[in-house]
Amino acid sequence: MKKSTYKPDLFIIDGNSQKKRKYIPVARASINQKGVVDVDSVKGCELGMAAHPIGGCYNECYAYKLARARGFDFCTSVSRLPRKRSIMDCAKIVYRSCNDWYRIGTSGDPSHDWVNTIDIIKALSICNKTPVIVTKHWVKMDETVISNVIKYGCVVNTSLSALDTDDEICHRIQQHERLCKYGARAVLRVVTAKYGNTEYGRRCKRIQDEIISRGPYIVTPYRLSKSNRLLCGGHVMADRVVGSNGGSGSMVSIWKDAIHLGRCCDCPDKCGTIY
């Protein structure tokens, strides 16, 4: 019997980029601190980092921060292919999850490789769990991808915020409406914030209200560092500090009191699968 070469815990060294760690191009599943299974079809966000090279989206991309802390090259998107053994391992984790959905698009945007994203979803369809695709639509879905999104019962979370550029907001809303037109299950995943009484803050609040009015939507609260320029300038208000074991952590801008910050299994929105 041929010995397997699958080694999920290894990493590749990128000699051309200050010896940053390269993501392994093989599908893996993980369970985050909030209890949700993530099966990223892509790791890294090449197009997002090219558009926002200083800190990623909103200058506070948590995936970029985590990758940088671990020494990974987040500026290069790597497709995570569903090799036989790796996808079997993923399926076991997805199947055993207490949730009836899993997420694709946590530490990389699946739009970098829609074909691979669908391949993974197809392979995991044996688990009878709902795939939740989280994307900013850096690359549009073609009709074949949309057809498969519908076929496999995916819920597409279009991530956007009033902090996005006007062009980004327009593009993402267009893609969301396009999915709805085709009959796909789709929700707006809005990165919300409590905005201050500045010219820019008032503008962002108007845009946020307009986005939310489109519905259906779910909320991801804006988490930011204490040195965030929007916070320091009074454009965004931070409501609390969260951290493990009562320690200090990232600040969170709470748009309204009902925003859920706990484990995903207790969240009423369930990544939009209830819609």
Secondary structure as UniProt FT lines:
FT   TURN            8..9
FT   STRAND          12..14
FT   TURN            15..19
FT   STRAND          20..22
FT   STRAND          30..31
FT   TURN            33..34
FT   STRAND          37..38
FT   STRAND          42..44
FT   HELIX           46..51
FT   TURN            53..55
FT   HELIX           57..59
FT   HELIX           62..70
FT   TURN            74..75
FT   STRAND          78..79
FT   HELIX           84..96
FT   STRAND          101..104
FT   HELIX           110..113
FT   HELIX           114..123
FT   HELIX           124..127
FT   STRAND          130..135
FT   HELIX           143..151
FT   TURN            152..153
FT   STRAND          155..160
FT   TURN            162..163
FT   HELIX           166..182
FT   STRAND          185..192
FT   STRAND          194..195
FT   HELIX           199..214
FT   STRAND          217..224
FT   TURN            226..227
FT   HELIX           229..232
FT   TURN            233..234
FT   STRAND          236..237
FT   STRAND          240..241
FT   HELIX           244..246
FT   STRAND          251..253
FT   TURN            257..258
FT   HELIX           264..266
FT   HELIX           270..272
FT   TURN            273..274
//
